[in-house]
Amino acid sequence: MAAKSAWANFPHDAKGYAYAGDALKKAWPKLHAGDTEPFPDAKRASALIGAAGKAAPKGLDAEALAAALQDAWRAFHRGDFKAAFDAGQALGPVGASVAVKAMGIHATYLVDDDAEKLHRFEQAAKLAETAIKALPEDANSHYRHAFALGRYSQGLSIAKALKAGIAGKVRSALETALELSPKHAEAHTAMALYHAEIINKIGGMIGGLTYGAKAAEAEKHIKTAVKLTPDSPIAHIEYGNVLMLLHGDKQENAAAAAYEKAAKLKPLDAMETLDAAYAKEQLE
């Protein structure tokens, strides 16, 4: 594991994102509109223990597991990504959803070194693989795997990722996530990027024949994501990115408008604050 210093602190004010006590449950539907993560109450924790079997964390009953998961997610939402990762990782596959998300968002925005970024996404993908084995019926086991592999492939270069066969794994994981959770906005966004990035890299014809990549699919999935999560900065950012990947300068104004929308939205947690700040930076 990377040295402590590699976990750069959340660089914004996190005062409004504590979600202490019952505030977490109350805010949960909005906080998790994008990833449809079920609220980890005792009932959910009990189901996770049952589903994970031998891979479930030892010595924790449903109440204790629920409390541990809620605390891990509180750390994530307030931007204490290291605490969220450590707490999630300590729970094994049952905590992989919060651990992978924490490591992924932190690496995306707060790790500058490219090699370190790649290493983190690779580690996150491996962690997600353990969740797929233990919790195959959980949409986020598959989505987090796709997210980590997708970010890894962006760092690697799309061409190298295609050669290494990562594209097929990403698509397959996203298809499974969307089968299990059709309203998973972040999976729709990732699927849109899958189609758009391949077309951008190798062209519509070869992309379509070799990888089944279609511009119409990219646009359909990103519009679905924006419709499902109109208040989520990342949906608008990626909408702008999909337009640029597919149409380049012809859609520059529409892409800029999407970024402006993202920058103006009121963030609900640390992740959305980082998303909105990124949108603002791109406009400057």
C-alpha positions in Angstrom: 0.0 0.0 0.0 1.2 3.5 -0.8 2.7 5.6 2.0 0.4 7.7 4.1 1.6 10.9 2.5 0.2 9.7 -0.8 -3.4 10.2 0.5 -3.6 13.9 -0.1 -6.3 15.6 2.0 -9.6 16.8 0.6 -8.8 20.4 -0.4 -12.2 22.0 0.2 -14.4 22.8 3.2 -16.2 19.6 4.2 -18.3 21.2 7.0 -21.7 20.5 5.4 -20.9 16.8 4.7 -20.7 15.2 8.1 -24.0 13.3 7.8 -23.9 12.4 11.5 -26.5 10.0 13.0 -29.8 9.8 11.1 -28.7 12.5 8.7 -27.0 9.9 6.6 -30.1 7.8 6.0 -32.1 10.9 5.2 -29.7 12.2 2.6 -28.9 8.7 1.2 -31.3 8.6 -1.7 -29.8 11.8 -3.1 -26.2 11.0 -2.2 -26.5 7.6 -4.0 -28.9 8.5 -6.8 -25.9 7.9 -9.2 -24.8 4.4 -8.0 -28.0 3.0 -6.5 -26.0 1.7 -3.5 -28.6 0.3 -0.9 -28.5 2.0 2.5 -26.5 -0.2 4.8 -29.0 -0.8 7.6 -29.1 -4.0 9.7 -31.4 -5.7 7.2 -29.0 -4.9 4.3 -26.0 -6.0 6.4 -27.7 -9.3 7.3 -28.3 -9.9 3.6 -24.7 -9.1 2.8 -23.5 -11.5 5.5 -25.7 -14.3 4.1 -24.7 -13.7 0.5 -21.0 -13.4 1.2 -20.9 -16.6 3.3 -17.3 -17.4 4.2 -16.1 -14.1 2.7 -18.2 -12.1 5.2 -16.2 -10.2 7.9 -15.6 -12.4 11.0 -17.0 -11.5 14.3 -19.5 -8.9 13.2 -23.3 -9.3 13.5 -25.7 -7.4 11.3 -25.9 -4.4 13.6 -22.1 -4.1 13.9 -21.6 -4.5 10.2 -24.3 -1.9 9.5 -22.6 0.6 11.8 -19.2 -0.1 10.3 -20.4 0.4 6.7 -22.3 3.6 7.6 -19.2 5.0 9.2 -17.1 4.1 6.2 -19.6 5.9 3.9 -19.7 8.9 6.2 -15.9 9.2 5.8 -16.3 8.9 2.0 -19.0 11.7 1.9 -17.0 14.1 4.0 -13.8 13.6 1.9 -11.8 11.4 4.3 -11.1 9.0 1.5 -8.2 7.2 3.3 -10.4 6.4 6.3 -13.2 5.3 4.0 -10.8 3.0 2.0 -9.2 1.5 5.1 -12.6 0.9 6.8 -14.1 -0.7 3.6 -11.0 -2.8 2.9 -11.0 -4.1 6.5 -14.5 -5.5 5.8 -13.3 -7.6 2.8 -15.6 -8.0 -0.2 -18.6 -6.7 1.8 -16.8 -3.3 2.2 -15.4 -3.3 -1.4 -18.0 -0.9 -2.7 -17.0 2.0 -0.4 -13.3 1.1 -0.6 -13.1 1.1 -4.4 -15.2 4.2 -4.7 -13.0 6.0 -2.1 -9.8 5.0 -3.7 -11.1 5.7 -7.2 -12.3 9.2 -6.6 -9.2 10.0 -4.6 -6.9 8.7 -7.4 -9.0 10.5 -10.1 -8.7 14.0 -8.4 -6.0 14.0 -5.7 -3.2 11.8 -7.0 -0.9 13.7 -9.4 1.7 11.0 -10.2 0.5 9.0 -13.3 2.2 5.8 -12.3 0.7 6.0 -8.8 -2.7 6.6 -10.3 -2.4 3.5 -12.5 -1.3 1.5 -9.5 -4.3 2.6 -7.4 -6.8 1.8 -10.2 -5.3 -1.6 -10.7 -5.5 -2.2 -6.9 -9.1 -1.0 -6.9 -10.0 -3.3 -9.8 -8.5 -6.3 -7.9 -10.6 -5.4 -4.8 -13.7 -5.2 -6.9 -12.9 -8.6 -8.3 -13.2 -10.1 -4.8 -16.6 -8.4 -4.5 -17.8 -10.0 -7.8 -16.8 -13.5 -6.5 -18.5 -12.9 -3.1 -21.5 -10.8 -4.1 -22.2 -11.5 -7.8 -25.8 -10.3 -7.4 -24.7 -6.9 -6.3 -24.8 -4.3 -9.1 -21.9 -2.3 -7.6 -19.6 -5.3 -7.4 -19.6 -5.2 -11.2 -19.9 -1.4 -11.6 -16.9 -0.7 -9.3 -14.9 -3.2 -11.3 -15.8 -1.5 -14.6 -15.1 1.9 -13.1 -11.6 0.9 -11.8 -10.7 -0.8 -15.1 -12.1 2.1 -17.1 -10.0 4.6 -15.3 -7.0 2.3 -15.5 -7.4 2.0 -19.3 -7.7 5.8 -19.6 -4.4 6.2 -17.8 -2.8 3.4 -19.9 -4.1 4.9 -23.2 -7.2 3.6 -24.9 -5.1 1.9 -27.7 -3.1 -0.1 -25.2 -6.2 -1.0 -23.2 -7.9 -2.3 -26.3 -4.9 -4.4 -27.1 -4.8 -5.8 -23.6 -8.5 -6.8 -23.9 -9.7 -4.5 -21.1 -12.5 -3.0 -23.2 -14.4 -6.3 -23.3 -14.1 -6.7 -19.5 -15.4 -3.2 -18.9 -18.3 -3.6 -21.2 -19.3 -7.0 -19.8 -19.1 -5.6 -16.2 -21.3 -2.6 -17.1 -23.8 -4.8 -18.9 -24.1 -7.0 -15.8 -24.4 -3.9 -13.5 -27.2 -2.5 -15.7 -29.0 -5.8 -15.8 -29.0 -5.9 -12.0 -29.8 -2.1 -11.6 -31.3 -0.6 -14.8 -31.4 2.9 -13.1 -27.7 2.9 -12.3 -26.8 6.4 -13.7 -23.1 6.0 -13.2 -23.1 2.7 -15.1 -25.0 4.4 -17.9 -22.4 7.2 -18.0 -19.6 4.7 -18.1 -21.3 2.7 -20.9 -21.6 6.0 -22.9 -17.9 6.6 -22.4 -17.1 3.1 -23.5 -18.8 3.6 -26.9 -17.6 7.2 -27.3 -13.9 6.6 -26.4 -13.6 3.6 -28.8 -15.2 5.5 -31.7 -13.0 8.5 -30.9 -9.8 6.3 -30.9 -10.4 3.9 -33.8 -13.3 5.3 -35.8 -17.0 4.4 -36.0 -16.6 1.6 -38.6 -13.8 -0.4 -36.9 -15.1 0.4 -33.5 -18.6 -0.8 -34.5 -17.4 -4.0 -36.1 -14.7 -5.0 -33.6 -16.2 -3.7 -30.3 -19.9 -3.0 -31.0 -19.3 0.6 -30.3 -22.0 2.9 -31.6 -22.4 6.7 -31.4 -26.2 6.3 -30.9 -25.6 4.0 -27.9 -23.2 6.5 -26.4 -25.8 9.3 -26.7 -28.6 7.2 -25.4 -26.7 6.1 -22.3 -25.4 9.6 -21.4 -28.9 11.1 -21.9 -30.3 8.4 -19.6 -27.7 9.3 -16.9 -28.5 13.0 -17.1 -32.2 12.2 -16.9 -31.7 9.9 -13.8 -29.4 12.3 -12.0 -30.0 15.9 -13.3 -28.4 17.3 -10.1 -25.2 15.3 -10.4 -22.2 17.3 -11.6 -20.4 14.2 -13.1 -23.4 13.4 -15.3 -23.1 16.8 -17.0 -19.3 16.7 -17.2 -19.3 13.3 -18.9 -22.2 14.5 -21.2 -19.8 17.2 -22.3 -17.0 14.7 -22.7 -19.1 12.3 -24.8 -20.1 15.2 -27.1 -16.4 16.2 -27.6 -15.3 12.5 -28.1 -18.0 11.9 -30.8 -18.2 15.3 -32.5 -15.1 17.3 -31.5 -15.2 21.1 -32.1 -18.6 20.9 -33.8 -20.1 20.4 -30.3 -17.7 22.6 -28.3 -20.4 25.1 -27.3 -22.8 22.4 -26.1 -20.0 20.6 -24.2 -19.0 23.9 -22.5 -22.7 24.5 -21.6 -22.7 21.0 -20.0 -19.5 21.9 -18.0 -21.1 25.2 -16.9 -24.2 23.4 -15.6 -21.9 21.0 -13.7 -19.9 23.8 -12.2 -23.1 25.6 -10.9 -24.8 22.6 -9.2 -24.7 22.5 -5.5 -22.6 19.6 -4.3 -24.0 17.2 -1.7 -20.6 15.7 -0.6 -16.9 15.7 -1.2 -17.0 13.8 -4.4 -19.5 16.2 -6.0 -17.4 19.1 -4.8 -14.4 17.7 -6.6 -16.5 17.1 -9.7 -17.9 20.6 -9.7 -14.4 22.1 -9.1 -13.0 20.1 -12.0 -15.8 21.5 -14.3 -14.9 25.0 -13.2 -11.2 24.5 -13.9 -11.9 23.2 -17.4 -13.9 26.4 -18.2 -11.2 28.7 -17.0 
